[in-house]
Amino acid sequence: MKEAAAGGKSLETYVIVRPEHLNHHGYLFGGQLLKWVDEFAWIGASKIYQGRSLVTRAMDTIEFKERVVNGSILRFHTFETRKGNTSVTWEVDVFADEPGGNEEKEVFSTSVTFVCLDAAGNKCGLDCEEHTGGCEDEST
């Protein structure tokens, strides 16, 4: 598990795994977990970089460490680990607390990188004053 960047912000979000989130084997569908990971990392980044248009550029390694059963409470710990000129990276660590369990276990971890876009869809600086166009393309 990585540490948050100096002065970085973090976000904790919880969800309960329901029957509609399960795959045909009766465990959490991996695609559903990836959807939550992307969404919660984006929420954290968007709260810090308000007024910016952030889109997902990449996800790091995708490895499901443990299967997750119906009724589990998932804790998503998300935090900024890197800020570039046009992009920001957030780590997402996911922990599961199974029904009747007495401790949570880590089930997933990855990094999600977002890039800032201007109104025309071009890369734009995170610190650029004008996010409606006119930002110069800066390297990530």
N, C-alpha and C positions, 0 to 999 in steps of 0.2 A: 504494500500500500504506500503510495507516494504521499508527500506532505504538501499542504497548500502553499502556494507562492507567498512570499513575504507580503503582508497586508492583504492577501487574497481573501475572498469571501467564500462561504460555503452554504449549502442548502441541504436540509434533511427532509425527505418526503417518504410517506408510508402508503402502501396499498395492500389490500387483501386479495389473495388469489381466489378467484371464483370459478365455478364450472365452465363459464364461457371463455376462460383464459387457458383451458387445458387442451393438450393435443390428443391424438387417438390412443395414446398409451395411458392417459389419465394424469399426466404431469404437465407443468407449465410449458406452454408452447414457446419455443425460443424466439420466434418472431415477435410475440407479445412483449417479452422481456426487452428486446432490442428497441421496440417502439417506446417503452417507458424510459429506457436509458437515454435515448436521443431527446425525448421530450423534456425530461427533468434537467438534463445538462443545458439544454437550450433556455429553459426558464431561468436557471441560475445566471447564465451569461447575459441574457436579455435584461435582467433586473439590474445588473452592474453597468451594462453598456446601453442604457436607455436611449431611444431615438435612433439606434442603429438597426440596419437590416442584416441580421445574422442568418446564415444558412449553413447546414452541415456540409463540411468538406470531406471529412474522413473519420473513421473509427479505427482504433488500434486493434490489437489482437482480440478475436472473438473466441472465447473458450468458456464453455459452461462447466463449472467445477462440480456442481452437485445438482441432482434433480430436485424439483420443488413440487410439493404436494398441495392439493386443494386445501384452502383454509389457512395457508401460511400467511403470515404478515411479513411483507418485504420492507426493508429499510434501505433507501437509496441515499447514500452519502456522496454528495457532489461538491467539487471544489476546483477552483482555478489553479492550474499548475504552470501555465506558460502564457505570456502575452507577447505577440509580435506586433509588427506595424499594421497588418491587415487581418490578422487572425488571432484567435484565443483558443486555448486548449483546456478542457475540463476533465478531470478524473471522475469516474463514477464507480463506486464500490457498492455492491448489493449484498445484503445480508438477509437470511430467512429465519424466521422464528416459527417452527412448525406447531400445529395444534397439539397441545399437551406437552410440548417440549419445555425444557428449562433453560436453554441457552440458544442464542442465534449462531448461525454458521455463515461464513462467506460463500456465496454461490456464484458470483460473477464480478469481474472488474475489467474496465477498459478506459481508454481516453477517447474523448470526442473533440475534434477540432472544428471550429466554426470560422468562416471568413465573412468579413464585412463587405456588403455590396452597396453601390450607389443606386439611384433610381433607374439607371440604364442597365443595371446588372453587371457592372464592372467592379473589380476589387477596389476597395476604398479604405483609407486609413481609419483605424479605430478612434483615433484622437482628432480626426478631421472635423472641423466646425460645421461644414456643409455636407449633410448626408442626403441631399436631394439632387445631387449631380455636381459636377465640377471638381470632385476630388481627384487628385492625381493617383495613378496606380503606383503603389509602394510595394516593395518586396515583403513577403511574409517573413 
